[in-house]
Amino acid sequence: MVQVSAGAADSGDPPRSGRVRYIRDDIVPSAQRMVLGRALSARRTLLGLKQGEVARLLGASVSKVSRIESGQHQFKAQDLARLFTIYRIVDPAEQAELRQLAEEANRQPWWQPWSAVAQKHLQAVVSFEEIAQRIRVYEPLHLPGLLQTEGYARAVITNGTTQSSHQQALIDLRMERQRRFEMADEDKKLICVLDEGALRRRYGTPQIMHRQLEHLIELAASPRYVIRLAELDRYDLPVYIGSTTIWEFAARILPDIAYSENFDGGLIIQDEEQTDARKKVFDRLRQASLSPQRTVQRLKDLASSRYYR
């Protein structure tokens, strides 16, 4: 199910930048398709065309044009060629650039082998995660997936509602996401606020938790990870932000996108005001949390006092 907030395209008017979607089990936006859709939307806006006008010239529905621009529709060569005519794109270099974007958008993603077991909102997360340059994340109930050891991931996944036959595949997907994050451009960063309550909530055996804390200490030594801890006994931290991920993209190929996950789906927020508000609250939480150096010391204390071997 995809729910779109008021203000989305209907009578031929272009969608507002403020789209909020709750994704559960329907077609989801792909980051790669959104890059091309954003470029086409910008061209349409420059020409002063409404989606309804483009739909009529394209011989399609307004819904199709909206889905193309929002990254929910696979691009076809004939549609792109007709859009070149409608949008007066005659420069061979510009056409070649858009065809390249279309090729990337239609290319089978690396996570395709997991598509049968990964929920639709998880596939969207992996899509944005892949091309984001900077990721900010706070999870109040457990550690973010990019920080989990295999043992901790297994404990989290098997404790959830996932079918037992799918559990190992999802663990493998999580480990592959981590590997690809590590192999990405060195400028790619994860800025994470850990919740001390999540660290005190045990997933798996004490040995699994001890190894997880050791792993966090190891990651904290890498410039790719900025890890801070929100103390459990601090009453004034803005933890009400809840589960939050914010993706930021290089060269502004996409505007910043916020994401909040819950029991059976995820909320993707593209509204600039709402995303900016979440960024500000996240930064307040980050600044009020322990420094990276004090976070490492707290992790060591927890490992020795609570989850000692």
C-alpha positions as CSV (number, residue, x, y, z in Angstrom):
1,M,0.0,0.0,0.0
2,V,1.3,3.5,-0.9
3,Q,-0.5,6.4,0.6
4,V,0.2,9.9,-0.8
5,S,-0.5,13.0,1.2
6,A,-2.8,15.8,0.0
7,G,-1.1,17.9,-2.7
8,A,-0.1,15.1,-5.1
9,A,-0.9,15.3,-8.7
10,D,-4.6,14.8,-9.6
11,S,-6.2,17.1,-12.2
12,G,-3.1,17.6,-14.2
13,D,-1.3,19.8,-11.8
14,P,2.3,18.9,-10.9
15,P,2.9,17.3,-7.5
16,R,4.2,19.4,-4.7
17,S,7.6,18.7,-3.4
18,G,5.8,17.7,-0.2
19,R,5.0,14.1,-0.7
20,V,4.7,11.8,2.2
21,R,4.2,8.1,1.5
22,Y,3.5,5.2,3.7
23,I,4.9,2.1,2.0
24,R,3.9,-1.4,2.8
25,D,3.5,-3.9,0.0
26,D,3.0,-1.9,-3.3
27,I,5.4,-0.6,-5.9
28,V,8.0,1.6,-4.2
29,P,10.1,4.5,-5.5
30,S,13.6,3.6,-6.6
31,A,16.3,6.2,-5.9
32,Q,17.8,5.6,-9.4
33,R,14.5,6.1,-11.1
34,M,13.8,9.2,-9.0
35,V,17.0,10.8,-10.3
36,L,15.7,10.6,-13.8
37,G,12.2,11.5,-12.8
38,R,13.5,14.6,-11.1
39,A,15.4,15.6,-14.2
40,L,12.3,15.2,-16.4
41,S,10.1,17.0,-13.9
42,A,12.5,19.9,-13.8
43,R,12.4,20.1,-17.6
44,R,8.6,20.0,-17.6
45,T,8.5,22.8,-15.0
46,L,10.9,24.9,-17.0
47,L,8.6,24.7,-20.0
48,G,5.6,25.6,-17.9
49,L,3.8,22.3,-18.7
50,K,1.3,20.5,-16.4
51,Q,1.4,16.8,-16.0
52,G,-2.0,16.6,-17.7
53,E,-0.7,18.3,-20.8
54,V,2.3,15.9,-20.9
55,A,0.0,12.9,-20.4
56,R,-2.1,14.0,-23.4
57,L,0.9,14.5,-25.7
58,L,2.4,11.2,-24.5
59,G,-0.9,9.3,-25.0
60,A,-0.8,8.2,-21.4
61,S,-2.6,8.9,-18.1
62,V,-1.7,11.6,-15.6
63,S,-1.0,8.8,-13.1
64,K,1.7,7.4,-15.4
65,V,3.4,10.8,-15.7
66,S,3.3,11.2,-12.0
67,R,4.7,7.7,-11.4
68,I,7.5,8.4,-13.9
69,E,8.5,11.6,-12.1
70,S,8.2,10.0,-8.6
71,G,10.4,7.0,-9.5
72,Q,7.6,4.4,-9.4
73,H,7.6,3.5,-13.1
74,Q,10.1,1.7,-15.3
75,F,11.3,3.7,-18.2
76,K,10.7,2.5,-21.7
77,A,12.8,3.7,-24.7
78,Q,9.8,4.8,-26.7
79,D,8.4,6.9,-23.8
80,L,11.8,8.6,-23.3
81,A,12.0,9.3,-27.0
82,R,8.6,10.9,-27.0
83,L,9.4,12.9,-23.9
84,F,12.5,14.3,-25.8
85,T,10.1,15.7,-28.4
86,I,7.6,17.0,-25.8
87,Y,10.3,18.6,-23.8
88,R,12.2,19.9,-26.8
89,I,15.4,18.0,-25.8
90,V,17.4,18.1,-29.0
91,D,21.0,18.3,-27.7
92,P,22.6,14.9,-28.3
93,A,24.7,15.2,-25.2
94,E,21.6,15.9,-23.0
95,Q,19.7,13.0,-24.7
96,A,22.7,10.7,-24.0
97,E,22.8,11.7,-20.4
98,L,19.1,11.0,-19.9
99,R,19.4,7.7,-21.7
100,Q,22.2,6.8,-19.4
101,L,20.1,7.7,-16.4
102,A,17.3,5.6,-17.8
103,E,19.6,2.6,-18.3
104,E,20.8,2.9,-14.7
105,A,17.2,3.2,-13.5
106,N,16.1,0.1,-15.4
107,R,19.2,-2.0,-14.5
108,Q,18.5,-5.0,-12.2
109,P,19.6,-3.9,-8.7
110,W,22.2,-5.9,-6.8
111,W,19.5,-6.8,-4.2
112,Q,17.3,-8.5,-6.8
113,P,18.1,-12.0,-5.5
114,W,16.5,-10.9,-2.2
115,S,13.4,-9.3,-3.7
116,A,11.2,-12.3,-2.9
117,V,11.9,-12.0,0.9
118,A,12.7,-8.4,1.5
119,Q,9.6,-6.2,2.2
120,K,8.9,-3.4,-0.3
121,H,9.9,-0.7,2.1
122,L,13.2,-2.4,2.8
123,Q,13.9,-2.5,-0.9
124,A,13.3,1.3,-1.0
125,V,15.6,1.8,2.0
126,V,18.4,-0.2,0.2
127,S,17.9,1.8,-2.9
128,F,18.3,5.2,-1.2
129,E,21.1,3.8,1.0
130,E,23.1,2.8,-2.0
131,I,23.4,6.3,-3.6
132,A,23.3,8.5,-0.5
133,Q,26.5,10.3,0.4
134,R,25.6,10.8,4.0
135,I,23.2,8.9,6.2
136,R,21.9,10.1,9.6
137,V,20.2,7.5,11.7
138,Y,18.6,7.1,15.1
139,E,16.8,3.9,16.3
140,P,15.3,3.8,19.8
141,L,14.6,0.0,19.9
142,H,17.6,-1.7,18.4
143,L,20.8,-0.9,16.6
144,P,20.7,0.3,13.0
145,G,21.2,-2.5,10.5
146,L,24.5,-1.1,9.1
147,L,26.0,-1.5,12.6
148,Q,24.8,-5.0,13.5
149,T,27.0,-8.0,13.9
150,E,25.7,-11.2,12.2
151,G,24.8,-12.7,15.6
152,Y,22.9,-9.5,16.7
153,A,21.1,-9.3,13.3
154,R,20.1,-13.0,13.7
155,A,18.7,-12.3,17.1
156,V,16.7,-9.2,15.9
157,I,15.4,-10.9,12.8
158,T,14.4,-14.2,14.4
159,N,12.7,-12.3,17.2
160,G,10.5,-10.5,14.6
161,T,7.6,-11.6,12.4
162,T,9.7,-12.8,9.5
163,Q,8.9,-16.3,8.2
164,S,11.5,-18.7,9.4
165,S,12.3,-19.7,5.8
166,H,13.2,-16.1,5.0
167,Q,15.3,-15.3,8.1
168,Q,18.7,-16.4,6.8
169,A,18.2,-14.6,3.5
170,L,17.5,-11.3,5.3
171,I,20.5,-11.8,7.5
172,D,22.6,-12.3,4.4
173,L,21.1,-9.2,2.8
174,R,22.0,-7.1,5.9
175,M,25.6,-8.3,5.8
176,E,25.8,-7.5,2.1
177,R,24.5,-4.0,2.8
178,Q,27.3,-3.5,5.3
179,R,29.9,-4.9,2.9
180,R,28.8,-2.5,0.2
181,F,28.8,0.4,2.6
182,E,32.3,-0.4,3.6
183,M,33.4,-0.6,-0.1
184,A,31.8,2.6,-1.1
185,D,33.5,5.9,-1.8
186,E,35.5,7.1,1.3
187,D,33.4,10.2,1.5
188,K,30.3,8.1,2.3
189,K,29.5,8.5,6.0
190,L,27.1,7.2,8.6
191,I,26.2,9.6,11.4
192,C,24.5,7.6,14.1
193,V,23.0,8.3,17.5
194,L,22.8,5.1,19.6
195,D,20.1,4.9,22.2
196,E,21.5,3.5,25.5
197,G,18.2,1.8,26.1
198,A,18.6,-0.2,22.9
199,L,22.1,-1.2,24.1
200,R,20.7,-2.4,27.4
201,R,17.9,-4.3,25.7
202,R,19.4,-7.7,25.1
203,Y,19.2,-9.3,21.7
204,G,20.6,-12.8,21.9
205,T,23.0,-14.1,24.5
206,P,25.3,-11.9,26.7
207,Q,28.2,-13.1,24.5
208,I,26.4,-11.8,21.4
209,M,25.8,-8.5,23.0
210,H,29.4,-8.3,24.2
211,R,30.7,-9.0,20.6
212,Q,28.2,-6.3,19.3
213,L,29.6,-3.7,21.7
214,E,33.2,-4.6,20.6
215,H,32.1,-4.2,17.0
216,L,30.7,-0.7,17.7
217,I,34.0,0.2,19.4
218,E,35.9,-1.0,16.3
219,L,33.6,0.9,13.9
220,A,34.0,4.1,16.0
221,A,37.7,4.2,15.1
222,S,36.8,4.6,11.4
223,P,36.2,8.1,9.9
224,R,33.4,6.6,7.9
225,Y,31.3,6.2,11.1
226,V,30.4,9.0,13.6
227,I,28.8,7.4,16.6
228,R,27.3,9.1,19.6
229,L,25.2,7.8,22.5
230,A,22.0,9.2,23.9
231,E,22.2,8.5,27.6
232,L,19.3,6.6,29.2
233,D,19.1,8.8,32.3
234,R,18.9,12.1,30.4
235,Y,15.3,13.4,30.5
236,D,15.8,16.3,28.2
237,L,17.0,14.6,25.0
238,P,14.6,14.9,22.0
239,V,14.2,11.2,21.5
240,Y,10.6,11.8,20.6
241,I,11.9,11.9,17.0
242,G,11.6,8.1,17.1
243,S,13.0,5.9,14.4
244,T,14.6,8.2,11.9
245,T,16.9,7.9,8.9
246,I,17.9,10.9,6.7
247,W,19.6,10.4,3.4
248,E,21.6,13.2,1.9
249,F,22.8,12.9,-1.7
250,A,26.0,14.2,-3.4
251,A,25.6,17.1,-6.0
252,R,21.9,17.4,-5.0
253,I,20.9,14.7,-7.5
254,L,18.0,14.3,-5.1
255,P,16.7,16.5,-2.3
256,D,17.2,15.1,1.2
257,I,14.8,12.4,2.1
258,A,13.6,11.3,5.6
259,Y,12.4,7.8,6.6
260,S,10.7,6.4,9.6
261,E,10.1,2.7,10.0
262,N,7.4,0.9,12.1
263,F,5.9,-2.5,12.5
264,D,4.7,-3.2,9.0
265,G,6.0,-0.5,6.7
266,G,7.9,2.7,6.4
267,L,7.1,6.4,6.0
268,I,9.1,8.1,3.2
269,I,9.1,11.9,3.6
270,Q,10.1,14.1,0.7
271,D,8.4,17.2,1.9
272,E,11.3,19.7,2.3
273,E,9.8,21.4,5.4
274,Q,9.2,18.1,7.2
275,T,12.5,16.7,6.3
276,D,14.3,19.9,7.4
277,A,12.4,19.7,10.7
278,R,13.6,16.2,11.3
279,K,17.2,17.1,10.4
280,K,17.1,19.9,13.0
281,V,15.7,17.6,15.8
282,F,18.2,14.9,14.9
283,D,21.1,17.4,15.1
284,R,19.8,18.6,18.5
285,L,19.8,15.0,19.7
286,R,23.3,14.4,18.3
287,Q,24.7,17.5,19.9
288,A,23.1,16.6,23.3
289,S,24.4,13.1,23.2
290,L,27.8,11.9,24.4
291,S,30.8,12.9,22.3
292,P,32.4,10.1,20.1
293,Q,35.2,9.7,22.7
294,R,32.9,9.4,25.7
295,T,30.6,7.1,23.7
296,V,33.5,4.7,23.2
297,Q,34.2,4.7,26.9
298,R,30.5,4.1,27.7
299,L,30.5,1.2,25.3
300,K,33.6,-0.3,27.0
301,D,31.9,0.2,30.4
302,L,28.8,-1.6,29.2
303,A,30.8,-4.4,27.7
304,S,32.7,-5.0,30.9
305,S,29.9,-4.5,33.5
306,R,26.8,-5.7,31.8
307,Y,27.8,-8.1,29.1
308,Y,31.1,-9.4,30.3
309,R,32.2,-12.8,28.9
